């Protein structure tokens, strides 16, 4: 076994892959790929491994697997004899596939459509901070001439020019986050440990990374409130697993934390009140529907 992972410490997708590798009890060589702040993912050598210029990429005995969900499927099939079974056959496949679509980082979906794409949306203030570590000219040159996903190019350049994401984007992503958190709370009403019940799966690998991003972006009050009791308990379960430390906390680069502190100080996200306004509205709406049944 010769595993090599290319990733970035604050990348949601990289975190998903590293959590999965930890849950499978697999060791690997790690290669740090800086994204917006340095543009390592755009160099020719890395593009040979990942033609889309994305992280993570797992290389297994010379074979590159360039996507977090694909990585999970690969290691679960090839190393089925060890660690957790991430894609079990004894679960409701329709529910599993629906949840996998909900957490996946699908570039073909609109920003905010799923929890996976919303994680990217709420991260926009930090993405811009990383872009601003480089000159506008270098960003334009690199993204126009090197990035394979062409629809991302004007977005990244515009964000670099503006120096911050539009307020409308921040508000939209916050509202979408509230809706997705309500979806998670409803999915957990079976009152069992994991998204699929008693069985830990790839869904939970993804959720560990996504909910960490929610906490990282200073929306952590959602994990402390009894208004979302199932989510609160679920996050406690995930964050106490060894894979949370081994797959996420141990790989933090330190690039983001100073910028987060500059944005929010010791307090909550600027849009935390908006998040709770929407959460309370949705919870009240749900309560009224239940009462009227």
N, C-alpha and C positions, 0 to 999 in steps of 0.2 A: 504494500500500500504506500503510495507516494502522492499525498495530497498537498496542494498549494492554493491558497486563497488570496485573491486580490480584492481589497475593499477599503472603505473609509470609515473611521470611527463613528462619525455622526450621521452616517447614511442609514436610513430606515431599512433599505433593502439589504445592505451589508449586515446590519444587526440581525435581520431575519435569518440569514444564512448561518451566521455565527452561533445563534441560539440553537438552530437545528443541529449543527455540528457538535455542539456541546451535549445536546440531548441524545445524540447517537454515540457519544463517548469516543469521538474521533479526534485525532491530533493532526495538525497540519502546519505547514510553513505559511507565515503570513506576510503579505506584501502590502504596505500602506500606499494607497493611491489618493493623493490630494485632488480634490475636485475644483470648485470655482476659484479658490484662493491661489492655486498654482497651475491648474489645468493638466495635471498628470494623465488624466483619462483621455486626453485628446492627442497624446503622442502616438507615433506610428507603431511603436513596439506594442503598446497596449491594445491598439485597434486591431492588431492581428489576432489577439485573444478574444476581444469583444468588439465586433464590427459596429455596434451601436454606441460605443464610447460610454457605456454604463458600468456601474459596479453593482453587485459583486461579480466576479468570475472565479469559478473553481476549476482548477486543472487537476485531473485525476489520471495519473500515469500518462501524461502528455495530452490528454483529451480535455479541451476547454468546455465548460458548461457555463453559459453567460447569462444566467437569470436566477433569482433567488428561489422561485418556486420549482424551476427545473432542477436546481441544485438539491433541494429537499427531496424531490422524487428520485433523483439519481442515487443519493446516499442511502435513502430508505430501502431502495431495491437492491443495490449492490452490497450494502452492509446490513442486511436484514437480521443477521444473527446477534446484533448488539444494540444496546440502547433502546429508546422508545420506538414504537412502530408509529410512524408519522402519518401514514396513509392506510389505516386499517380497513379491512373488508367488512367488518362486523358493525358498521354504523350505517345510518340512513344516508345513502350516497347523494340523494337529491338535496338534502339539507347541507351535507358536507360541501358539495360543489357550489351551492348558493353562498355559503359563508366564505369559501375560498375566493369567490369572485368579489365578495365584499371587502376582503382584506388585501387582495393582490394589488400591486403597483402597476396597473395597466395603462400604458401610455396612450392607448386608443380610446380611453374614457375621458370625459371632460373633468376638469379639476373640480373636486367636491362631490362627484357622483357617488363615490364609495368612501369608506373610511380610509382605504389605501391612498386614494388620490387627495383626500382632504388632509392627510398627514403632510403631504408636500405643500399644500396650500397654506397651512398654518405656519409652515417653516419659512415662508417667503421672506420675512424680515431678516432672517439670518442668512439666507441664500444671497440676498442683496449685499449684506455686510461682507460676505466672503468675496463676492464679485468686485467690491470696491477696494479690495486689497491690491487689485491690479489696475493698470491704466486702461482707459476706455479704448485706446488704440489696440492694445494687446487682446482685449476681450473681443473686439470686432474682428480682428484678424483670425484669432483662433476659432471662434465659433462659425464664422463665414466659411473658412477654408478647411476646417477639420471636423466639425461636428456632423455626425451622420443623420441625426434626427432633425431634419430641416425646419420643421414647424417650431422647434424650440429656439432656433437661432434668433428671430426677431424679438421673442419674449425676453431672452436673457440680455440682449443688447439694450432693449428699452428699460429694463429694470436697472441696468448699470447706469444709463443716462439719467434716470429719475433719482437714483440713489436711495429709493425706498419703494415698497410696493404701494399701489394705489389704495386709499382708504376703503374704497368699495370692495376690493378683493379681500382685504382683511376682514371686513364685516361679513361678506358672503361666506368665507371659509369658517368663521366662528359660528354662524347660524347652521351651516351644514354639519359642523362638528357636533353641535347640540343634537341634531336629528339622528346622527349616527350613534351617539352615546345612548340615546333612548332605544335605538334598535338593539344595541348590545344588552341593555338592561332587560329588554323583553326576551331576548334569546336565552338569557341566563335564568329565566323564571322557573326552570326545572330544579333550581336550587342545588345543583351538583357542582363539582369542582371546576369543570372545564366546559368549553363551548359545546362540545359534543356529548357532554354528560360526565361520566366517570373516567373516560378515556382521554388522555393527553394526545393531541394530534398536531399536525402541521398548522392548523388554524391557530392553535395557542402559541406556536413559535412566532407567527406573524403578529398576533395580538400583543405579545410581550413587547415587540419592537414598536408597534403603533401606539400603545398606551404609554410607553416610555417617552415617546415624542410629545404626547399630550402633557405629561408631567414636565418634561424638559422645557416646553414652551410656556411654563408657569400657569397651566390650567389645572394644577394639582388639587384644587379644592373639590373637584368632582370625585376624587378618590377618598375624600374625608367626610363627605356629606352622607347622612342617612337617608337622603331623598333618593339616592341611587344605591340601595343596600347590596344588591347582587354584584354590581360593578365594583363597589368598594371591597367586597370580600374576594372577588375574582382577582383584582389587582394585587391584593395582599398575597394571594396564593402564588401568582406568577412571579412577583418581585422577590419572593422568598426562595424560589428555586435556584439551584446552583447555576443554571444556564443563564440567568439574568446577569449575574456577575461575570461569568466566564465568557459570555457572548456579547455583552454590551458594555458594562461598566469598566471592564479590564482593557477596553480598546478605545476609550475616549481620547481624542487627540489633544484636547485642551483649547482648540481654536474657537469653539463656540461659547464657552462659559463666560469669558470676559465681555463678549459682545452682548450676551443675554443680560448680564449685569448692567451694562450701559443702557440697555433698553428699558429694563424693568426694576433695576435696583434690587432691593430685598423683597419686593412685592410681587403681586400677581401680574399676569398679562394685562396689557392695556384694555383688552376686549373681554376680560373675565366677567364684568358686569353684564355685558351683552350676552355672553354665553349663558349665564344664569337666568337672564330675562327670557331667553328662548327656551331653556330647559323647563323653567317654571310654567311657561305657557303650554308647552307640550304635555307636561305632567298633569296640569289642570284639565287640559282637553281630554286626556286619557281617562282621568277620574270622572269627568262628566259623562263620557261614553259608557263607562262601567256602571255608573249610577242609573243611567237611563235604560239599561238592559233589563 
